[in-house]
Amino acid sequence: MSAVVVTFAALQLAGASPVVLAPPVMLAAAAPAEEKQALEEMSKAVGRKVVPGRRVTVETTRGTFVVALFDKDSPKTTENFAKLVKKKFYDGTPFHRVIEGFVAQGGDPEGTGQGGPGYNISFEKNPLKHVRGALGMARSMSLDSAGSQFFIDFRPLPNLDQQYDSGGTPTGGYVVFGQVVKGMDVVDKLTRTMDRGNSPVPDVKPDKILRARLD
């Protein structure tokens, strides 16, 4: 977190004793209101304060948004995502599945919903929830089938939260590993490519990620 250094100019008063100044005071810069609210929503859903880690800035054909990764809660999934960002894997890929009131999904270089990085990653247990702006890993029927495709929740979707059996073994749900902390209005503007029945909307041009970078 950046900090603001506050210093005080020395005062020279005629005939007065020299003024002894205290050391500079370090004041932590306040988090922007949008980021604070987003993280508070996740913290409330989880039941404890969540700790944001690395940031990823995503430039799209609709504007720019920023994602905070939850490195502490989901280290393996965030590392995979960060690795792909560093490789510029996401640059030029479309948001191929955008459904009103549901999710905006991207990360497929083929733009069909069938593409990926050529490998899969394991399902990672964590307590993070599908609040508005949550970033989750898309997958097929198998829990261990995620790769590069991700989605952003337009609204709270508790039915997508991780589920477990009585022994604590995962049985369903999706891995949340980040959250949009700036520019959620940009995500809201992404072109809808499917209707609420999950059928393609004809004659639409999907928005794209122009560039994704780790900050």
N, C-alpha and C positions, 0 to 999 in steps of 0.2 A: 504494500500500500504506500502510495506516495505520501510525503509529509511536507508541511509548509513550515519554513524556518522564520520565526518572528524575531527581529532584532530591533533595538532601540538606539536612536541617534544620541551621541553624547552631548550633553548640555554644557556649554562653557559660560559660566556666570562670573562676571567681574568681581574679584575679591572673594569668591566663594572657594571652598575646599574642593579638590577634584572629586568628581562623581564616580563611584565604584559601581560598575554595571554587573548585573547578574548574567550568567551564561545564557546563550540563546535558548528559547523555549521551543521544543518540537511539538507541534500540534498535528495530530493525524487528520488528513483530509477526509471530510465526510463522504460516504458513498452516495452516489447519485440516487435520487428518490426512486427511480424505476428499478434499479438494481436492489436497493434495500427492500422494496416491497416484494420483489420476486423471491428473494432469498427468505424473507419472512414467511411467505406462503409455503415454501418447501419445508422450512423448519417447523411450522405449525403442523403440517401434514405428517411429518416424521415423528414429531414429539420431542425434538431436541434441536439445538442449533446446528445447522449444516455449515461446513467449512468449504468455501469455494477455492478452487485451485487455479490452474492455468486458464487463460482466456483465449478464445478463438474468434477472430473477426471474419465475418462472412459477407463478402460483397456480392450482391445479386443484381439481376436486371430490374428489381423493384427498389433497391436501396441496400443499406448495410445494417446488419444486426450483429450483436456480440453474445457469445455463449460462454458461460463459466462452467468449467469441467469440475466434477466432484472427484478429484484424484484420490482423496482419502477413502471415500466410501466405495469407489469402483475403480481401483487402480489398473486392473488388466484391461478393462473396456476403454477407459480413457487413454491408456497408452496406445492401444490399437488405433483409436481415432486420431490421436496426435501424430502417430507415425504416418498415417495416410495423408494428413494435412501437410506434413513436412515434404512428402513426396509429390505434392500438388495433385493428388489423385482426384480430389473433388472439383478441381477447376474445370469449368465447362460442362459439368453434369447438370441434368435438369431436375426440377421438382416434379417427378412424373406422376405422383399420386397425391393430389391435394383435394380434400373433401371438406366441404363446409361444415363447421361445427365438430369436426373430428381431428384429422391430422394433416400435416404437410410432410410428405415423404420424399426423400432424395437419396443421393449417394450411389446411384446405379449408373455406371458409365455407358450402359447400353440404352438406358431410358425406357426399358420394358418392364422393370420390376423383377427381372430374372438375373441381372448381372451382379458382379461382385469383384472382390480383389483376387479371387482364385484360391481362397482358403476360408475356413470357418473358425470362429472363436468360441470358447466355452461360455455357457450361461454363468453369470456372476451374481451370486446372492448379495443383495444389499437392501436397506430399508427405505430407499428413496421412492417417492410416489409420483404418480402421473398428474401433477398439477398443471395449470395453464402455463405454457412455455417450457415444459419439461422436454428434455431431449432423450429419446429412447432408441434402442437398437431394434431394427426390424429383423424378422426371421421367418422361416417357414414353420411347418408343424413341429419340427425337432427343436428342442430347447437350445441345442448346441449348433445352430445353423446360421447364426448372424455372421456378417463379414464386414461390409462397408455401408450398407443401407441404414439410414436413420430416419426418425420422424420427430416432429415437433407437435405437441398437443395444443390445439386451439382452445381447449377448455379442460377442466378437471375430468379425468377419465379413470376413476377408481377400478373399473372392470379390467383395466390393463395392468394393474399392480401385480407384483409377484405373488404367487400362491404356493403353499406348501402342504404336504400331508402331515399326519400326526407325528411323524418322525423327523420333520424338518427338511425333507427332500423336496426340491422344487417340482411343482406339477404344472405350472403355467405362468402366464404373465410375461412381461417384457422388462429388460434391464434399462433403467433410467441411469444416465451417467453425466448429465449436464442440464443446464437451464439457460434459456434466453434471459439475459439481464439488461439488455439494451436493444431497442429497435423491434420490440414485439409487434408494433404497428406495421412494420415492414413485412413481417411474416404473415400478418392478417391480410395483406394485399396480394399475396401470391395467387396467381391465376388458378382457379378451380379447374381441375382436369377430369374429375369424376363427380357424378352426382351422388346423392346420399344412398343410392342403391348400389354403389360401387361400380356403376357402368360408366364407360368413357364419355366425356362431353365432346361432341363432334366439333371439328374445325377450331380448336384452340391451340395456341402455341404456349407450351410450358415455359415458365420462368426458369432461369438458370443461375447456378453459382458461377460467378465470374472469377472469383478468387477467394480462397480461404487461407488464413495465415494464423500462426500462433503469435500472440503478443508477448 
